[in-house]
Amino acid sequence: MQDGCRTVLQNGARDMAKVTREHLTLKMINAAKPAGSLYRLRDAVVPGLMLRVTPAGKKTWAITWGRGQERVIGTYPVMTLDGAREAARRELGEVAEHGAPLAVAKPKDRGTVADACRDYVNALRKEGREAAAADAERRFERCVYPDRIGKIRLADLHEDDVAAWRDRVEAGDLPDLPVKKGRPPEARPLSKSSANRIRAVLVAALNHAVRRRKVSPDRVIEWANVRPHRDATRRRELYLDVQQRRSLLEAADGPVRDLIECVALTGCRPGDPAACLREDYDARTGTVRFKTKGHDRKVPLSPAAKALFDRVSRGKLPKAHLFTQEGGRAWTAKDWSEAIRAAAAKAGLPSGVTMYTLRHCWITDAIVAGMDLLTVAKLSGTSLAMIEKHYGHLVHGAARDKLAAVDFL
């Protein structure tokens, strides 16, 4: 046995300052004999782990943290050296996150699911994603804050809680809300695709709480196991021809015209121009940077789209928004939804026209015109799999037309 360890065995009861910290081995542990009082052998492999030897010869594993705080985690040889190190790493990790092992202390943060949702909305606003923040806030106000899931502590959230919440959302079994413009007080049953979208926003908020260390990463499985409904997203069927799109633009009043024109000319999400700053537009190269939905991309503009961006960017400072409402207010999903519904009604278009209808029209026309799916996916800021799933049938139609024009024999 090494000299330092021998000192511990002989004098541990009299002088704790001489307790060594070495790479503990089975030989050292088995050779540790009882002394006049309890002493400790500290492990250098896992700082904070130690072997306690009592005067009666009993050997126990313990961890220490803070100012001399100590907790027994097992008995040797029932708990092996490797087992003790694994357990110590786990509990000391809890100390780093919560200030103490969870077995003896609750996490410092007692935040609820509703707290995590509010924190996520604030984070979106700090990133300048006002439209996304407003959309998430609207969903949380309807489906999370008044529901019992909002009151559950993050550390106590279980898979069953999330699954039951989704069932209530789909069934419209949610508490009534105070009357507010643009929001009916009663919840209505939702389609599986709508429930999937609301679930996605809640999951984003919960994952954000994990990144902020508001809750242990071990809890992720509780909401990850409640997977979205498969094959719930239906193909968008409402299509406006070019003349209908022009009628919609002519019927639009005020600044929403620019927003409509941007989506129609670029195929972007409506939240993209709503978050776009003057510094995101490069007039020299004719490109614009869209950075919402986690898709930071630079998009080349057609001549018509470049003319639009030249006009809306004229005289603005780098940090100014390119597309705003009256008075310079930022656009929100609620605001542009109301405006485009009014314009569609005025133009005599079918009910159900939204900003995303224009995005659907752009993607459809681009594919029919022969643009490859990968380019369409990159320009529109979505995945190739999503484009293939919802628009792959258009490629087959275009291919048939081209095949018909070729004489193979």
C-alpha positions in Angstrom: 0.0 0.0 0.0 1.3 3.5 -0.8 2.6 5.7 2.0 -0.3 8.2 1.7 -2.9 5.5 2.1 -1.0 4.0 5.1 -1.2 7.4 6.7 -5.0 7.4 6.3 -5.3 4.0 7.8 -3.2 4.8 10.8 -4.2 8.4 11.5 -7.5 9.0 9.8 -9.4 9.3 13.1 -7.0 11.8 14.4 -6.3 14.0 11.4 -8.8 14.2 8.6 -6.7 16.7 6.7 -4.3 13.9 5.9 -7.0 11.9 4.0 -5.5 11.1 0.6 -7.1 11.3 -2.8 -5.8 8.5 -5.0 -6.9 6.1 -7.7 -8.7 3.6 -5.5 -8.1 0.0 -6.3 -9.7 -3.2 -5.0 -6.4 -4.1 -3.3 -6.4 -0.7 -1.4 -10.1 -1.1 -0.5 -9.7 -4.7 0.8 -6.6 -3.7 2.8 -8.3 -0.8 4.5 -8.6 -1.8 8.2 -10.8 -0.2 10.9 -9.3 2.5 13.1 -10.3 4.1 16.4 -12.9 6.2 14.6 -14.4 6.6 11.1 -12.1 7.6 8.3 -12.3 8.1 4.6 -10.4 7.2 1.4 -11.1 9.6 -1.4 -11.0 8.6 -5.1 -9.0 10.7 -7.6 -10.8 9.1 -10.6 -14.2 10.6 -9.5 -13.6 13.6 -7.3 -16.3 13.7 -4.6 -16.4 9.9 -4.2 -15.0 8.3 -1.1 -14.9 5.0 0.9 -15.9 5.3 4.5 -14.4 2.8 7.0 -16.1 2.6 10.4 -14.4 1.4 13.7 -16.5 -1.8 13.3 -14.9 -2.4 9.9 -18.0 -1.6 7.8 -17.2 0.0 4.4 -19.6 2.3 2.7 -19.5 4.5 -0.4 -20.4 8.1 -0.1 -20.3 11.3 -2.1 -19.4 14.8 -0.7 -20.3 18.2 -2.1 -20.5 21.8 -1.0 -19.2 22.6 2.4 -18.7 19.2 3.8 -22.2 17.8 2.9 -22.1 14.0 2.6 -24.4 11.2 1.5 -24.0 7.4 1.6 -24.8 5.8 -1.7 -23.9 2.1 -1.1 -22.1 -0.5 0.9 -19.0 -2.4 -0.1 -18.7 -5.1 -1.5 -22.4 -5.1 -2.4 -21.7 -2.0 -4.5 -18.5 -2.5 -6.5 -15.9 0.1 -7.2 -17.1 0.5 -10.8 -20.7 0.7 -9.6 -19.8 3.3 -7.0 -18.1 5.5 -9.5 -21.0 5.3 -11.9 -23.5 6.1 -9.1 -21.3 9.0 -7.9 -21.0 10.5 -11.4 -24.8 10.4 -11.7 -25.5 12.0 -8.3 -22.7 14.6 -8.6 -24.2 15.5 -12.0 -27.5 16.2 -10.1 -25.5 18.3 -7.7 -24.1 20.4 -10.5 -27.6 20.9 -11.9 -29.7 21.3 -8.8 -27.3 22.0 -6.0 -27.8 18.6 -4.3 -28.7 15.0 -5.3 -32.3 14.7 -6.2 -32.7 12.0 -3.6 -32.2 14.6 -0.8 -33.3 17.8 -2.4 -35.8 19.0 -5.0 -34.4 20.8 -8.0 -33.8 24.5 -7.4 -36.2 25.4 -10.2 -39.9 24.5 -9.6 -41.0 25.8 -12.9 -44.2 24.5 -14.5 -45.0 23.7 -18.1 -46.7 27.1 -18.5 -43.5 28.8 -17.2 -41.5 26.9 -19.9 -43.9 28.1 -22.6 -43.7 31.7 -21.5 -39.9 31.5 -21.4 -39.9 30.1 -24.9 -42.1 32.9 -26.2 -39.7 35.5 -24.6 -36.7 33.8 -26.2 -38.4 34.0 -29.7 -39.0 37.7 -29.2 -35.3 38.3 -28.1 -34.3 36.6 -31.4 -36.4 39.0 -33.3 -38.9 36.3 -34.3 -42.0 38.3 -33.4 -44.3 36.4 -35.8 -43.3 33.0 -34.4 -43.6 34.4 -30.8 -47.1 35.7 -31.4 -48.1 32.4 -33.0 -46.7 30.3 -30.2 -48.3 32.6 -27.6 -51.7 32.3 -29.2 -51.5 28.5 -29.2 -50.3 28.4 -25.6 -53.1 30.8 -24.5 -55.7 28.5 -26.0 -54.3 25.0 -25.3 -51.7 25.2 -22.4 -52.2 28.0 -19.9 -55.8 27.3 -19.1 -55.4 23.5 -19.2 -54.2 21.4 -16.3 -51.0 20.5 -18.1 -49.8 24.1 -17.7 -49.8 23.7 -13.9 -47.6 20.5 -13.8 -44.0 21.0 -12.7 -41.5 20.2 -15.4 -39.8 17.7 -13.1 -43.1 15.8 -12.6 -44.3 15.9 -16.3 -45.0 12.3 -17.5 -45.7 10.8 -20.9 -49.3 10.1 -19.8 -49.8 13.9 -19.1 -48.7 14.9 -22.6 -50.8 12.2 -24.3 -53.9 13.1 -22.3 -53.3 16.8 -23.1 -53.1 16.0 -26.8 -56.4 14.0 -26.6 -58.1 17.0 -24.9 -56.8 19.4 -27.6 -58.1 17.2 -30.4 -61.5 16.8 -28.7 -61.7 20.5 -27.9 -62.1 19.6 -24.3 -60.4 22.7 -22.9 -61.6 25.4 -20.5 -63.4 28.4 -22.0 -61.5 31.6 -22.3 -62.4 35.3 -21.9 -63.8 36.8 -25.1 -61.0 38.3 -27.2 -60.9 39.7 -30.7 -60.1 37.0 -33.2 -60.4 34.2 -30.6 -63.6 32.3 -29.9 -64.1 31.6 -26.2 -65.0 27.9 -26.7 -62.4 25.4 -27.9 -63.3 23.4 -31.0 -62.3 19.9 -32.0 -59.2 19.9 -34.1 -57.9 17.8 -36.9 -54.9 15.5 -36.3 -52.7 17.8 -38.4 -53.7 20.8 -36.3 -53.0 18.8 -33.1 -49.6 17.9 -34.5 -48.7 21.6 -35.0 -49.7 22.5 -31.5 -47.8 19.6 -30.1 -44.7 20.7 -32.1 -44.8 24.1 -30.4 -45.2 22.6 -26.9 -42.3 20.3 -27.6 -40.1 23.2 -28.8 -40.9 25.0 -25.5 -40.0 21.9 -23.4 -36.8 21.3 -25.3 -35.9 25.0 -24.8 -36.4 24.4 -21.1 -33.9 21.5 -21.3 -31.3 23.7 -23.1 -31.8 26.3 -20.4 -31.2 23.7 -17.7 -34.7 24.3 -16.3 -35.3 20.5 -16.3 -33.1 17.4 -16.5 -32.4 16.0 -20.0 -33.7 12.7 -18.6 -37.2 14.1 -18.9 -37.1 14.5 -22.7 -38.3 11.0 -23.1 -41.6 11.9 -21.5 -42.7 14.1 -24.4 -40.6 12.5 -27.1 -42.6 9.3 -26.7 -45.8 11.1 -27.6 -45.1 11.1 -31.3 -47.1 13.2 -33.9 -49.9 11.4 -35.8 -48.6 9.8 -38.9 -50.0 10.7 -42.3 -52.0 13.5 -40.6 -50.8 16.3 -42.9 -53.0 16.5 -46.0 -51.9 17.9 -49.3 -52.9 21.5 -49.8 -55.7 21.5 -52.4 -56.6 25.2 -52.6 -54.8 26.7 -55.6 -55.2 30.2 -57.0 -54.3 30.9 -60.6 -52.3 34.0 -61.5 -55.3 36.1 -62.2 -56.8 35.2 -58.8 -53.6 36.1 -57.1 -53.6 39.5 -58.9 -57.2 40.0 -57.8 -56.2 39.3 -54.2 -53.3 41.7 -54.4 -55.6 44.5 -55.8 -58.2 43.9 -53.1 -55.6 44.1 -50.3 -55.6 47.4 -48.4 -52.5 49.0 -46.9 -49.1 47.4 -46.0 -50.4 43.8 -46.2 -50.1 44.2 -50.0 -46.3 44.1 -49.7 -46.5 41.0 -47.5 -48.8 39.3 -49.9 -46.6 40.2 -52.9 -43.5 39.0 -51.1 -44.9 35.5 -50.4 -46.4 35.2 -53.8 -43.1 36.1 -55.5 -40.7 34.1 -53.3 -42.7 31.2 -51.9 -41.5 32.0 -48.4 -43.4 31.6 -45.2 -45.2 34.7 -44.1 -43.1 34.9 -41.0 -40.0 35.2 -43.2 -40.6 38.8 -44.5 -42.2 39.7 -41.2 -38.9 39.1 -39.5 -36.7 40.4 -42.3 -34.5 43.4 -41.6 -32.9 45.9 -44.0 -29.5 44.4 -43.3 -30.8 41.0 -44.6 -31.3 42.4 -48.1 -28.4 42.7 -50.4 -29.5 44.9 -53.3 -26.1 44.4 -55.1 -26.4 40.7 -55.5 -30.2 40.6 -55.5 -30.5 38.2 -52.6 -32.3 38.2 -49.2 -31.6 36.3 -46.1 -34.5 34.6 -44.4 -33.8 33.2 -40.9 -37.0 32.0 -39.4 -38.1 28.4 -38.5 -34.4 27.4 -37.9 -33.8 27.7 -41.7 -31.2 30.4 -42.1 -30.9 30.7 -45.9 -30.0 33.2 -48.6 -32.5 33.3 -51.4 -31.9 34.8 -54.9 -34.7 37.0 -56.0 -36.5 37.2 -59.4 -36.6 40.6 -61.1 -40.1 41.3 -59.8 -39.2 40.3 -56.3 -36.0 42.4 -56.4 -38.1 45.4 -57.4 -40.3 44.9 -54.4 -37.4 44.7 -52.0 -35.7 47.7 -53.6 -38.9 49.7 -52.9 -39.5 48.5 -49.3 -35.8 48.9 -48.3 -35.4 52.4 -49.6 -34.2 54.8 -46.9 -34.3 52.3 -44.0 -31.6 51.7 -41.4 -29.9 48.3 -41.2 -31.9 47.1 -38.1 -35.3 48.4 -39.4 -37.9 45.8 -40.5 -38.6 45.8 -44.2 -42.3 44.8 -43.9 -44.4 46.5 -41.2 -47.9 47.5 -40.4 -49.2 51.0 -40.1 -47.1 53.0 -37.7 -44.1 50.6 -38.1 -45.6 47.8 -36.0 -44.2 44.3 -36.6 -46.5 41.8 -38.3 -48.0 39.0 -36.3 -49.8 35.9 -37.6 -53.1 37.1 -36.2 -52.7 40.5 -38.0 -51.9 39.2 -41.4 -54.5 36.4 -41.2 -57.3 38.9 -40.6 -56.0 41.1 -43.4 -55.7 38.4 -46.0 -59.2 37.0 -45.1 -60.7 40.4 -45.7 -58.8 40.8 -49.0 -59.9 37.3 -50.2 -63.6 38.1 -49.4 -63.4 41.4 -51.2 -61.9 39.7 -54.2 -64.6 37.1 -54.3 -62.1 34.2 -53.8 -62.9 30.8 -52.2 -63.0 30.7 -48.4 -59.9 29.3 -46.8 -57.4 31.5 -48.6 -54.3 32.2 -46.4 -50.8 33.4 -46.8 -49.8 29.7 -47.0 -52.1 29.4 -50.0 -49.7 31.7 -51.9 -46.7 29.7 -50.8 -48.4 26.6 -52.1 -49.1 28.3 -55.4 -45.4 29.3 -55.7 -44.1 25.8 -55.0 -46.7 24.3 -57.4 -45.8 26.6 -60.2 -42.1 26.2 -59.7 -42.3 22.4 -60.0 -44.6 22.4 -63.0 -42.3 24.9 -64.7 -39.5 22.3 -64.4 -37.5 23.4 -61.3 -36.0 20.4 -59.5 -37.3 19.5 -56.1 -34.1 20.0 -54.3 -33.9 23.6 -55.5 -37.5 24.2 -54.6 -36.9 22.8 -51.1 -33.9 25.0 -50.6 -35.6 28.2 -51.8 -38.7 27.6 -49.8 -36.9 26.7 -46.7 -38.3 23.2 -46.2 -37.1 19.6 -46.5 -36.8 17.6 -49.6 -38.9 14.9 -48.0 -41.7 17.3 -47.3 -41.7 18.6 -50.9 -41.6 15.0 -52.3 -44.5 14.0 -50.0 -46.8 16.8 -50.9 -45.8 17.8 -54.4 -44.2 14.7 -55.9 -47.3 14.0 -57.9 -46.6 17.2 -59.9 -43.3 15.8 -61.1 -44.9 12.7 -62.4 -47.4 14.8 -64.4 -44.6 17.0 -65.9 -42.6 13.9 -66.7 -45.5 12.4 -68.6 -45.8 15.6 -70.7 -42.1 15.6 -71.5 -42.2 11.9 -72.3 -45.1 12.4 -74.7 -43.0 14.9 -76.7 -40.1 12.4 -77.2 -40.0 9.8 -80.0 -38.1 6.8 -78.5 -38.7 4.5 -81.5 
